[in-house]
Amino acid sequence: MESVGISMLNLDWYKGRRVLVTGHTGFKGSWMCRLLKKAGAEVTGYALDAPTDPSLFALSSLAEDMHDVRGDVRDLERMQNVFQQARPEVVIHLAAQPIVRESYREPRLTYETNVMGTVNLFECVRHTPSVRSVVNVTTDKVYLNREWPWGYREDEMLDGFDPYSNSKSCSELVTHSYVSSFFSTADAPAVSTARAGNVIGGGDFAMDRIIPDCVRAVTRGETIRIRNPYSTRPYQHVLEPVCAYLMIAQCQAEDKGKAGWYNVGPDDASCVTTGDLVSMFVQAWGEGACWENVSEVNAPHEAHFLKLDCSKIKTVFSWKPVWGIEEAVGKTVEWTKAWVNHRNIADETDREIDAYLQEM
């Protein structure tokens, strides 16, 4: 039987390695740190307080298992001190203002965090000799969206529309400049960016995201209200990009020629409309869950169609997605019902990680 999954990811490589994760208190960051701790890494997290209450970070008691540092990526001096103390070998940059609608409400904060936060990170990296590998996590929304029916490739124009997407385009350009200006020598750290599609999974409690909105509605016994059910997005389970980031960081540390810019998204079958995604959620949840289409007047601009071409990461790393969209939704519902029923969330998260790794 042909192997699927991330064949080049070796979690044993992380055992005993010093890894610094910015944005570790967020949704992706919490899954990332849980996985790194299971791998035996020495993890330092640098972030603001968890952005939601409840939060996966608190529910999983992650602060007990790592060096948990509070700080803002806009605070260069604070971040420099953390780098000096942690002496990381690997850096995963997740810290961001990640919500499109929030970027319309707070554009300056979004640019300060997502652009200058990236500048500050690389200033810390270039003055920390221990760093061997850096992955800057951006988004699939960095591209100039022409509403094409085919996927964007890594050499397409970077020009996001809204302040969030555009700030992440800028973060990409900052990364490219630092690589050219400071990290081009043989002894410099390897640097990549990863442009991931929309992620779903247990423990996402953010506002203005489709699955958290569904969870809030069904747990209150309300009809799910969807503002744009016809938008198509590349949805994937959170463990897909998290494992891909770790794979890139590991492989480029061993072979700097593998550093670059990578799309991380699902296969075409998992690029579905928001309405289809919610219908899958409703079916998996059961209990009479239902949804309705609620259009908005003067709603902020959002792309209608967005898909990634992930040929590059598949070719360079022999990478393939593990869970399709229906399984990703099912796993999300399983985790969420465990939370609703007050089960041990650390155990539930580990169980899901183990299930994923077994299928790689």
C-alpha positions in Angstrom: 0.0 0.0 0.0 1.4 3.4 -1.0 2.4 5.5 2.0 0.5 8.8 2.5 1.2 11.8 4.7 4.3 13.7 5.5 7.0 11.1 4.7 9.9 13.5 5.4 8.8 14.6 8.9 10.8 13.0 11.6 9.5 14.1 15.0 12.4 12.3 16.7 14.6 15.0 15.3 13.0 17.5 17.7 13.8 15.5 20.8 15.9 17.7 23.1 16.0 20.6 20.5 15.4 24.2 21.6 12.3 25.5 19.7 10.9 29.0 20.0 7.3 29.5 18.9 5.7 32.9 18.7 2.0 33.1 19.1 2.0 29.9 21.1 -1.2 30.8 23.1 -3.3 30.9 19.9 -5.2 28.1 18.2 -2.4 26.9 15.8 0.3 27.7 18.4 -1.3 25.5 21.0 -1.5 22.5 18.7 2.1 23.2 17.6 3.3 23.2 21.2 1.4 20.1 22.2 3.0 18.2 19.3 6.5 19.5 20.1 6.2 18.5 23.7 5.1 15.0 22.7 8.2 14.9 20.5 10.4 15.8 23.5 11.5 19.3 22.4 12.5 22.1 24.8 9.8 24.6 23.9 9.8 28.4 24.6 6.6 30.3 23.7 6.4 34.1 23.2 3.0 35.6 22.9 0.3 37.7 24.5 -2.3 36.1 26.7 -4.5 33.6 24.9 -6.8 35.6 22.5 -10.0 33.8 23.5 -11.7 32.6 26.7 -11.9 29.6 26.7 -8.7 28.8 24.9 -7.0 25.6 23.9 -3.8 26.8 25.6 -5.5 27.0 29.0 -7.7 23.9 28.5 -4.6 21.8 27.6 -2.6 23.2 30.6 0.3 23.9 28.2 1.9 26.4 30.5 2.9 23.6 32.8 4.9 21.8 30.1 7.0 24.6 28.5 8.7 28.0 29.0 5.7 30.2 28.7 6.6 33.9 28.2 4.2 36.8 27.8 5.3 39.5 25.3 4.3 41.4 22.2 6.1 40.9 18.9 6.0 44.7 18.6 8.3 44.9 21.6 11.8 44.3 20.1 13.7 44.6 23.4 11.5 42.1 25.2 11.8 39.6 22.3 15.6 40.1 22.1 15.8 39.1 25.8 13.8 36.0 25.3 15.9 34.9 22.3 19.1 35.5 24.4 17.8 33.3 27.2 16.2 30.6 25.1 19.0 30.3 22.5 16.6 28.6 20.0 17.8 26.3 17.3 14.4 26.4 15.5 12.0 29.4 15.3 8.3 29.1 14.2 6.7 32.5 13.8 2.9 32.2 14.3 2.2 35.4 16.2 -0.2 37.6 14.2 -3.5 39.5 14.1 -5.2 36.8 12.1 -8.8 37.9 11.6 -9.8 39.6 8.3 -12.8 41.5 9.9 -10.7 42.6 12.8 -8.2 44.0 10.3 -10.9 46.3 9.0 -11.6 47.5 12.5 -8.0 47.8 13.6 -5.8 48.2 10.4 -2.9 50.0 12.2 -2.7 47.3 14.9 -2.8 44.6 12.2 0.1 46.1 10.2 2.1 46.8 13.3 1.8 43.2 14.5 2.0 41.4 11.2 4.7 43.5 9.5 6.8 45.1 12.2 6.4 41.9 14.3 8.1 40.1 11.4 10.9 42.7 11.2 11.5 42.4 15.0 11.6 38.6 14.7 14.3 38.6 12.1 16.3 41.2 13.9 16.3 38.8 16.8 17.2 35.9 14.6 20.1 37.6 12.9 21.7 38.4 16.3 21.1 34.9 17.7 23.9 32.5 16.5 22.1 29.4 17.7 19.2 29.7 15.2 19.5 27.1 12.4 16.0 27.2 10.9 13.1 29.7 10.7 9.6 29.2 9.4 7.4 32.4 9.0 3.8 31.4 8.8 1.7 33.6 6.6 -1.5 32.7 4.8 -3.1 31.7 1.4 -4.5 35.2 1.3 -1.2 36.8 0.4 -1.8 36.5 -3.3 -3.5 39.1 -5.6 -6.8 37.3 -5.8 -8.1 37.2 -9.4 -10.9 34.8 -8.5 -9.2 32.2 -10.8 -10.7 28.7 -10.8 -7.2 27.2 -10.5 -4.8 27.2 -7.6 -2.2 30.0 -7.0 1.4 29.1 -7.2 4.3 30.4 -5.1 5.5 32.7 -7.9 2.2 34.5 -8.3 2.0 38.2 -7.3 1.7 39.0 -3.6 -0.9 41.7 -3.1 -3.6 40.9 -0.5 -6.8 43.0 -0.6 -7.8 43.6 3.0 -5.5 44.9 5.7 -4.9 41.4 7.2 -4.1 39.8 3.8 -2.0 42.7 2.7 -0.1 42.8 5.9 0.8 39.2 5.4 1.9 39.9 1.9 4.2 42.5 3.4 5.4 39.9 5.9 6.4 37.7 3.0 8.3 40.6 1.4 10.1 41.4 4.6 11.1 37.8 4.8 12.4 37.7 1.3 14.4 40.9 1.9 16.0 39.5 5.1 16.9 36.3 3.3 18.6 38.2 0.5 20.3 40.8 2.8 21.3 38.9 5.8 20.7 35.1 5.5 22.3 34.2 2.1 25.7 32.9 3.5 26.4 29.2 4.0 26.4 29.6 7.8 23.2 31.7 8.0 20.0 30.1 9.2 17.6 28.5 6.7 14.4 30.5 6.3 11.1 29.6 4.7 7.5 31.0 4.6 4.5 28.8 4.7 1.2 29.9 3.1 -1.5 27.8 4.6 -5.2 27.5 3.7 -8.1 27.9 6.1 -7.7 25.6 9.1 -10.3 23.9 11.2 -10.0 21.8 14.3 -10.9 21.5 18.0 -10.0 24.4 20.3 -10.6 27.3 17.9 -12.8 29.8 19.8 -12.1 32.9 17.7 -14.7 35.3 16.6 -15.6 35.7 12.9 -14.4 32.2 11.9 -16.9 29.7 10.5 -16.4 26.6 12.6 -16.2 28.5 15.9 -19.4 30.4 14.9 -21.0 27.0 14.3 -20.0 25.7 17.7 -21.3 28.8 19.5 -24.6 28.4 17.7 -25.2 24.7 18.3 -24.1 24.8 21.9 -26.7 27.5 22.5 -29.3 25.6 20.7 -29.5 28.2 17.9 -29.6 28.0 14.1 -26.2 28.6 12.5 -26.3 31.8 10.5 -23.9 31.9 7.5 -23.2 35.3 5.8 -21.6 34.0 2.6 -22.2 30.3 2.0 -21.0 30.4 -1.6 -17.3 31.3 -1.0 -14.9 28.5 -1.8 -11.9 28.0 0.5 -9.1 25.4 0.9 -10.1 23.9 4.3 -7.9 21.6 6.2 -7.4 20.2 9.7 -5.0 22.2 11.8 -2.6 19.3 12.2 -1.9 19.3 8.4 -0.1 22.7 8.4 1.3 22.3 11.9 3.1 19.1 10.8 4.1 20.7 7.5 5.7 23.6 9.3 7.7 21.2 11.5 8.7 19.2 8.4 10.0 22.3 6.6 11.9 23.5 9.7 13.5 20.1 10.1 14.4 19.5 6.5 15.8 22.9 5.7 18.0 22.7 8.9 19.5 19.5 7.4 19.6 20.8 3.8 19.4 24.6 3.3 18.6 24.1 -0.3 15.1 23.1 0.7 14.3 26.5 2.1 11.8 28.6 0.2 8.2 29.7 -0.1 5.6 27.0 0.2 1.8 26.7 -0.1 0.3 24.3 2.4 -3.2 23.3 1.5 -5.6 20.4 0.9 -6.3 18.5 -2.3 -8.9 19.9 -4.6 -11.7 17.7 -3.1 -11.3 19.6 0.2 -11.7 23.0 -1.5 -15.4 23.5 -0.7 -17.9 26.3 -0.3 -18.7 27.6 3.2 -22.2 26.2 2.8 -20.9 22.7 2.1 -18.5 22.9 5.1 -21.4 23.9 7.4 -23.6 21.2 6.0 -20.8 18.7 6.9 -20.6 20.1 10.4 -24.4 19.9 10.9 -24.4 16.3 9.7 -21.5 15.4 12.0 -22.9 17.2 15.0 -26.5 15.9 14.7 -28.9 16.8 17.5 -31.1 18.8 15.2 -28.4 21.3 14.2 -29.3 23.4 11.2 -28.1 26.5 9.3 -29.5 29.4 7.3 -28.1 31.9 4.8 -28.0 35.4 6.2 -26.6 38.0 3.7 -25.1 41.3 5.0 -25.5 44.8 3.7 -22.2 46.7 3.2 -20.2 43.7 4.4 -16.4 44.0 4.2 -14.9 42.6 1.1 -13.9 38.9 1.1 -12.7 36.8 -1.8 -15.3 34.5 -3.3 -12.9 31.9 -4.7 -9.5 30.9 -3.4 -7.5 27.8 -4.0 -3.8 26.8 -3.7 -1.5 24.8 -6.0 0.6 22.7 -3.6 2.7 21.0 -6.2 5.9 22.5 -4.8 5.7 21.2 -1.2 4.6 17.8 -2.6 7.5 17.6 -4.9 10.2 18.9 -2.5 9.1 17.0 0.6 6.9 14.1 -0.7 4.1 15.6 1.3 0.5 14.7 1.0 -2.5 15.7 3.1 -3.7 13.0 5.5 -7.3 13.9 6.4 -9.8 15.0 3.8 -12.4 17.6 4.6 -15.1 15.3 5.9 -12.7 13.5 8.2 -11.3 16.9 9.3 -14.8 18.1 10.2 -15.6 14.8 12.0 -12.4 15.1 14.1 -13.3 18.7 14.9 -16.8 17.7 16.1 -15.3 14.8 18.2 -12.9 17.2 20.0 -15.6 19.8 20.5 -18.1 17.3 22.0 -15.3 16.1 24.3 -15.0 19.7 25.5 -18.7 20.1 25.8 -18.9 17.0 27.9 -16.0 18.2 30.2 -13.6 15.5 29.3 -9.8 15.9 29.7 -8.8 18.2 26.9 -5.0 17.4 27.0 -5.9 13.7 26.6 -8.3 14.4 23.8 -5.8 16.5 22.0 -3.1 13.9 22.4 -5.5 11.2 21.2 -6.2 13.2 18.0 -2.5 13.8 17.4 -1.7 10.1 17.8 -4.5 9.2 15.3 -3.1 11.7 12.8 0.5 10.5 13.2 -0.6 6.9 12.8 -2.1 7.7 9.4 0.9 9.6 8.1 
